[in-house]
Amino acid sequence: MTHRILREAAQMQHLMPDTASPAEEGDMQALLRKPLPAATAAWTGSALGTVQQQRTDGSFLVESQDGCERWPCPRAASCLLQPAPGDVVLVAGPHRDCLYLIAVVTQADASRSCIVAEGDLTISSRRGRISMQAPSLSLKAEKAQIDIADMDYRGAEVRVTTLVARFVGRTLETVLDRLSVLTRSSFRLTEEVEQVRAGQIDMQASETLRMHAKNTLVTSKALVKVDAEQIHMG
C-alpha cells in the first residue's frame, strides 16, 4: 500500500506542468508528508479470540476473531476454568506482545469443565455454607484429611473397599436389623464387662470349644443337658 501511494504521487508530480504555482507545490509536499493510515486497528487493551492449542510451556495460542493475528497468551491467575481448543476467550494486556488469557467466554464443549490451579486451592465461606450438588460425585487424591466436629450422613447404601481400616474412638453405638461378619481370624479383647442379651444363642466349633474362668456359673430355669461320649468332671 505504501509503494502504491508513493508511485501514484510521483506520477502526479510528473504530470504536473512546470508552471505550477508555489501554492500548489506546497499542497503537494504537505500531501506527501502526511502519515499513512495504520495497517491495523489501534489496540484497545482487550479482544476476543479463539483458542487454537495449548503450548508446551502451558500458555495458549489464541487467534483473533478476524483471523489475521495469533497471540501466545499465558493463562491469568483469575481464570480458573481451563481453556480448551475451540473456546472463545477474552485476552487483555498493554499491547499485542504482552497479552494474558483472562476469561473463557464460550466453551466449545460445555459438557466438560475443568477448574485448574497451579498451587494450593482453598474454597472458603466466612459466614455462609458451601454446597455441592451433582448426579454423580467423584473424589480422587493421594492423601486426604477431614476434620469435622459434627457429621450427619444419610444414604441408601455404602460400600467400602480397603486394605487396612483403623477406628479409634471413645463410644460406638450401632443399631441394625441384621449384622453379618465373615472373617478368617477374629480376636476381641474386653478389659471389663461384656454382656450379651439374645433370644437364642447358638455356638458351634468344628474342633474345640473352651470356656475358662475363675468362677463359672451355668444356670437354667427348666433344663440343663450335657451329652457326650465321655464326660469328665473334677
C-alpha positions in Angstrom: 0.0 0.0 0.0 2.9 2.4 0.8 4.6 1.8 -2.5 1.4 2.3 -4.5 0.7 5.7 -2.9 4.2 6.9 -3.4 4.2 5.7 -7.0 0.9 7.5 -7.7 2.2 10.7 -6.1 5.3 10.5 -8.3 3.2 10.1 -11.4 1.0 13.0 -10.4 4.1 15.2 -9.8 5.5 14.1 -13.2 2.3 15.0 -15.0 2.1 18.4 -13.3 3.0 21.3 -15.5 6.3 23.1 -15.0 4.4 26.2 -14.5 2.6 25.0 -11.2 2.1 27.7 -8.7 4.0 27.7 -5.4 0.8 27.1 -3.5 0.0 24.0 -5.5 3.6 22.7 -4.9 3.2 23.4 -1.2 0.0 21.4 -1.1 1.6 18.5 -2.9 4.5 18.5 -0.5 2.2 18.5 2.5 0.2 15.6 1.0 3.4 13.6 0.6 4.5 14.3 4.2 1.1 13.2 5.6 1.4 9.9 7.6 -0.2 6.9 6.1 -3.1 5.2 7.9 -2.2 2.4 10.2 -2.4 -1.1 8.7 -4.1 -2.5 11.8 -6.6 -1.0 14.1 -5.4 0.6 17.3 -5.1 -1.7 20.3 -7.9 -1.0 22.8 -6.5 -3.2 25.7 -8.7 -6.3 25.2 -10.0 -8.5 22.5 -11.9 -11.7 21.8 -10.2 -14.7 20.2 -10.4 -18.5 19.7 -8.1 -20.9 21.4 -6.1 -22.9 18.8 -3.9 -25.1 21.0 -2.1 -25.3 24.4 1.6 -24.8 24.1 4.3 -26.9 25.8 5.0 -24.1 28.3 1.4 -24.0 29.5 0.3 -20.9 27.6 -2.3 -20.9 24.8 -2.2 -19.9 21.2 -5.2 -17.6 20.6 -6.4 -16.5 17.1 -8.1 -13.1 16.7 -11.7 -13.0 15.5 -10.7 -11.7 12.1 -8.1 -14.5 11.7 -5.3 -12.0 11.0 -3.3 -12.4 14.2 -2.3 -15.2 16.6 -1.2 -14.4 20.2 0.6 -16.6 22.7 -1.2 -15.9 25.9 -0.4 -17.2 29.4 -3.5 -18.0 31.5 -4.2 -15.4 34.1 -4.4 -16.5 37.8 -8.0 -15.3 37.9 -9.0 -17.6 35.0 -9.6 -20.9 37.0 -11.6 -22.5 34.1 -9.1 -24.5 32.0 -9.4 -23.3 28.3 -9.7 -25.9 25.6 -9.2 -25.7 21.8 -12.2 -24.0 20.2 -13.2 -21.9 23.2 -13.9 -18.2 22.7 -11.7 -16.3 25.3 -11.1 -12.8 26.4 -7.5 -11.6 26.2 -6.1 -8.4 27.7 -2.8 -6.6 28.0 -1.0 -3.3 27.5 -0.1 -4.2 23.9 -0.2 -7.1 21.5 3.1 -8.5 22.5 2.1 -8.8 26.2 -1.4 -10.5 26.5 -3.0 -12.7 29.1 -5.9 -15.0 28.8 -8.2 -13.7 31.5 -11.6 -15.4 30.9 -13.3 -18.2 29.0 -16.4 -16.5 27.3 -17.9 -19.5 25.5 -16.9 -23.2 25.7 -16.7 -25.3 22.6 -17.8 -28.3 24.7 -19.9 -27.1 27.6 -20.4 -30.7 28.8 -16.9 -30.8 30.4 -15.5 -28.1 32.6 -12.2 -28.3 34.5 -11.1 -25.9 37.2 -7.3 -25.8 37.4 -4.9 -24.1 39.9 -1.1 -24.3 39.9 -0.8 -24.4 43.7 -2.9 -25.0 46.7 -6.6 -24.2 46.2 -8.8 -23.2 49.1 -12.6 -22.6 48.9 -13.8 -20.7 52.0 -17.0 -19.2 53.2 -16.8 -16.8 56.2 -20.5 -16.8 57.2 -22.4 -19.0 54.8 -22.2 -22.6 53.8 -20.7 -24.4 50.8 -23.0 -26.8 48.9 -22.1 -29.3 46.2 -24.9 -30.9 44.1 -24.4 -33.3 41.2 -25.9 -36.5 39.9 -22.5 -38.1 40.4 -19.6 -37.1 42.6 -16.0 -38.4 42.2 -13.1 -37.6 44.6 -9.5 -38.7 43.9 -6.4 -37.8 45.9 -3.2 -39.3 47.1 -3.8 -38.3 50.7 -6.9 -36.8 52.4 -7.6 -35.3 55.8 -11.1 -34.4 57.0 -11.8 -32.6 60.3 -15.5 -32.3 61.1 -16.9 -31.5 64.5 -20.4 -32.9 63.8 -21.4 -35.1 60.9 -24.7 -36.4 59.8 -24.7 -38.9 56.8 -27.9 -40.2 55.2 -27.7 -42.6 52.3 -29.2 -45.7 50.8 -26.0 -47.8 50.5 -22.4 -47.6 51.4 -19.6 -49.8 50.0 -16.1 -49.6 51.4 -13.1 -51.4 49.9 -9.8 -51.0 51.8 -6.7 -53.0 52.7 -6.4 -51.7 56.3 -9.0 -49.9 58.4 -8.5 -48.5 61.9 -11.1 -46.9 64.1 -10.2 -45.2 67.3 -12.9 -43.7 69.4 -14.5 -43.4 72.8 -18.0 -44.7 72.1 -19.5 -46.7 69.3 -23.3 -47.2 69.0 -24.7 -49.3 66.2 -28.4 -50.0 65.6 -29.0 -52.6 62.9 -31.7 -55.1 61.8 -29.1 -57.6 60.8 -25.3 -57.9 61.2 -23.2 -60.4 59.2 -19.5 -60.7 59.8 -17.3 -63.1 57.8 -13.6 -63.3 58.9 -10.7 -65.7 58.6 -9.5 -64.9 62.1 -11.1 -62.9 64.8 -9.7 -61.5 68.1 -11.6 -59.5 70.6 -10.3 -58.2 74.0 -12.6 -56.7 76.6 -10.9 -55.4 79.8 -14.1 -55.0 81.9 -17.6 -56.3 81.4 -19.1 -57.9 78.3 -22.8 -58.6 78.2 -24.9 -60.4 75.6 -28.7 -60.4 75.6 -30.3 -62.5 73.0 -33.4 -64.6 72.3 -31.3 -67.6 71.3 -27.6 -68.2 71.2 -26.1 -70.9 69.0 -22.3 -71.5 69.3 -20.6 -74.2 67.2 -16.9 -75.1 66.9 -15.6 -77.7 64.4 -12.7 -78.6 66.7 -12.6 -77.3 70.3 -14.8 -75.0 72.4 -13.1 -73.8 75.6 -14.6 -71.8 78.4 -12.4 -70.9 81.3 -12.9 -68.5 84.2 -12.1 -68.2 87.9 -15.7 -68.8 88.7 -18.2 -70.3 86.2 -21.9 -70.4 86.7 -24.3 -72.3 84.4 -28.0 -71.9 85.4 -31.2 -72.7 83.7 -34.9 -72.4 84.7 -36.1 -75.6 83.1 -33.3 -77.9 81.7 -29.6 -78.3 81.6 -28.4 -81.1 79.3 -24.8 -82.4 78.9 -24.4 -85.0 76.1 -21.1 -86.6 75.0 -19.4 -89.9 74.6 -17.2 -89.1 77.6 -17.9 -86.6 80.4 -15.1 -85.8 82.8 -15.9 -83.8 85.9 -13.5 -82.9 88.7 
